């Protein structure tokens, strides 16, 4: 969890980043849309979101994530082809290959749920956006994170894994 000027941002990434990891935006962003504007990982008042909506108890964010630095690099490179369209990628054949690798790679699935929070509420306009840039402030929140990974993924020994069904649905 990183502190942002306007709230918090959560992400998954390597425990000890290397120099090679500096170009990767994280393990969630590279496979979880939307890829522009407000991300699934933003618990902030950015883009005119009032504080009371950004961290409302009961809110739940679902996301996919890659499982390794190598997968993050492939997915990050493929994201350019996804965002700009394969025909516009510098090498369309390479772009198509990267997108296919990204689609087929094993991924984890996560759920971030807000259990409780306290905010100084912002004012909302008729569209539910911040009125006159008064978005409020977040004070604190209590949350739960659930992660589902393939059986072959090595889980940190301090964690207590339980069996779960593999989620279905489309991913980025």
N, C-alpha and C positions, 0 to 999 in steps of 0.2 A: 504494500500500500504506500503510495507516494502522496505527500501533501502537495496540493496545488493551491494557488492563490485563491481560487474560488471553490475549494472543496477537496476531494480526494480522487485519486485515480488508482485502480488496482490493475495488476499485471502479473504474468508468470514469465519467468526467464531463468537463466542459469544462476545458481547460487553464487558462484565466483565468476563474473564475466571476464572474458579475455579481450584482447585487442580486436579479434575477429568479430566479436559480438557487437561492437559499437555501431555497425551499420544496420543491425537488425532491430526492428521496432518493438520486439517482444514476441512472445509465443502466442498470444491471443489475437492481436490485431491482424496478423498475416493470414488468418483463416476465418475470421469472424466479421461479416459485414455489419454495419456500413463502413466503407473505407474512406469516406469523406465526412467532414463535419463531426458531430457528436458521436463518440464511440460507445460501444457497450460497456467499456471500462470506466467511463466518466461519471463520477458522482459529484458533479460540479454545477455551478450556476452559469457555466458557459453557454453560449447560444441562446441566452434569454430564458433559461430554465429557472423558475423560482425554487429557492432552497427547499420549501416544503414538498415540492414534486421530485426534486433530485434525490432525496433520501427518505421518501415516505415509507413508513413501516408497511411491510407487505409487498414492497416492490421486489421484483426478482429478475435478475439478468441471466440469460442462458448464453453460453459461449462455447466455442471449440478452441482447442489450443494444440500446438505441435509439441513433440516430446523430446526434442534434442536441439542443440545448437546447429547441427548440420541440416536438420529439417527446417529450422527457422530460416536459414540462409536460402534454401531452395524456395520455400514459400514466399520469402521476401522478394526474391528475384522474380518469381512468377507473378507476384502481385502487380508489377508494372504492366505485364501483358493483360492481366485481368482488368485493371483500371482503364488502360488506354485502348484496349482491344488488340487482339493478336495481329490484325493486318497493319496496325500502326507501330508495332514493336520493332526495334531496329532489325532483328532477324526473326521474321514471322515463324519459321520452322522451329527455331530455338524456343520462341515464346510458347508455341503450342505444346512442345515437349515439356517445358517447365510447368505449364498449367496442368498437364496430364499427370506429371509426377506429384504435384501438389494435391490433386484430387485423390490420387490413390494412396498417399502416405497415411500411415496410422496416426490418429489424432486422439486426444483426450477430450472429454466433454465436461463442462463445469456449470455450476449454478451458484450465483451470489445472491443471497437473500438478506434484506434488511429486516431485522427483528424489532428494533426500536431506534428512535433518534430524537434529538432535540434541535430545533432551529429557531432563529429569529426570522419569522416569515417575511417573504418579499411581497410586494404588491403585484397583482395580476391584472393584465388588460383583458379585453373582451375575448381575445384569442388564447388566453392561458399563458401568455408570455410575461416576462417582467415588464412592469409599467415604469416608465421614466428611469430605467436602469436600476431600479430598486429590487434586487433579486433576493435580498435577505442574506443571512449567514448561517452556516451549519455549525453547530456547537459540538455534537458528538453523535456517534451511532454505534449500535451493537448489531453484528451481522453473523451469518453462517455461510460457509463455503463448502460445497460438495464437489468433489472431482471424481470422474470416472475415467480410468485408464485401462488399456488392454492388459490382459493377464500376464503378458510377457514383460510388462514395464516393471523395472526394479523400484520398489517403493522404499522410501526412507524408513529404517528400522523403528524409529520413534513413533511412526504413525500406525494406526490400527486399521488396516484395510478390511473391508467386508465385501462379499460378492454382490454384484449388481448386474442387472440386465444392460446390455449395450444399447445406448440410445439410437434412435433412427431419425432420419430427417436429412435435409440438405445442409451442406456446410459451404463455406466460401472456398 
